[in-house]
């Protein structure tokens, strides 16, 4: 199977969708590569429910926005980082665990193995 076929299993549908809903096409494109990565790592059955969409990140960003959007002028990037860190500490108790969180160590091992293979192919080793 060619790389393009794997990345675009929906065929011409995105072109059809673009006329109806540009947002739907963008969402499809955004999630497709991540879904294929989970399949390639063999972890889609256990982590796909939570990681096939960006909903958990969008929820976190919305909550961060409620606490930081009213600040009009950040003096330095350090100030912004401190505000975001403080907001995350306030938000943390309201966050839920993702489904399959017990399998996250498997994801870490699989990603490290994949990165290690990519580094060996390139011939360089990043510390």
ZISULWO-V291646 format. One record per pair of residues at least 4 apart in sequence whose ideal C-beta (glycine too) atoms are under 8 Angstrom apart, sorted by the first residue. I is the first residue (numbers start at 1). J is the second residue. Records with the same first field share a line. If there is no record, write none. Layout:
I = J  J
//
This chain:
1 = 5  6
2 = 6
3 = 7
4 = 8
5 = 9
6 = 36
7 = 32  33  36
8 = 14  32
9 = 32
10 = 14  28  32
12 = 16
13 = 17
14 = 18  25  28  29
15 = 19
16 = 20
17 = 21  24  25  28
18 = 22  25
20 = 24
21 = 25
22 = 26
23 = 27
24 = 28
25 = 29
26 = 30
27 = 31
28 = 32
29 = 33
30 = 34  54
31 = 35  52  53  54
32 = 36
33 = 37
34 = 38  51  52
35 = 39  44  48  52
36 = 40
37 = 41
38 = 43  44  47  48  51  52
39 = 44
41 = 107  110  111  114
42 = 110
43 = 47  48  103  106  107  110
44 = 48  52
46 = 100  103  106
47 = 51  98  100  103  104  107
48 = 52
49 = 99  100
50 = 56  98  99  100  101
51 = 98
54 = 58
55 = 59
56 = 60  98
57 = 61
58 = 62
59 = 63
60 = 64  91  95
61 = 65
62 = 66
63 = 67  87  91  94
64 = 68  84  87  88  91
65 = 69
67 = 83  87  90  91
68 = 83  84  87
71 = 83
74 = 79  80  83
75 = 79
76 = 80
77 = 81
78 = 82
79 = 83
80 = 84
81 = 85
82 = 86
83 = 87
84 = 88
85 = 89
86 = 90
87 = 91
88 = 92
91 = 95
97 = 101
100 = 104
103 = 107
104 = 108
105 = 109
106 = 110
107 = 111
108 = 112
109 = 113
110 = 114
111 = 115
112 = 116
113 = 117
114 = 118
115 = 119
116 = 120
117 = 121
118 = 122
119 = 124  125  126
//
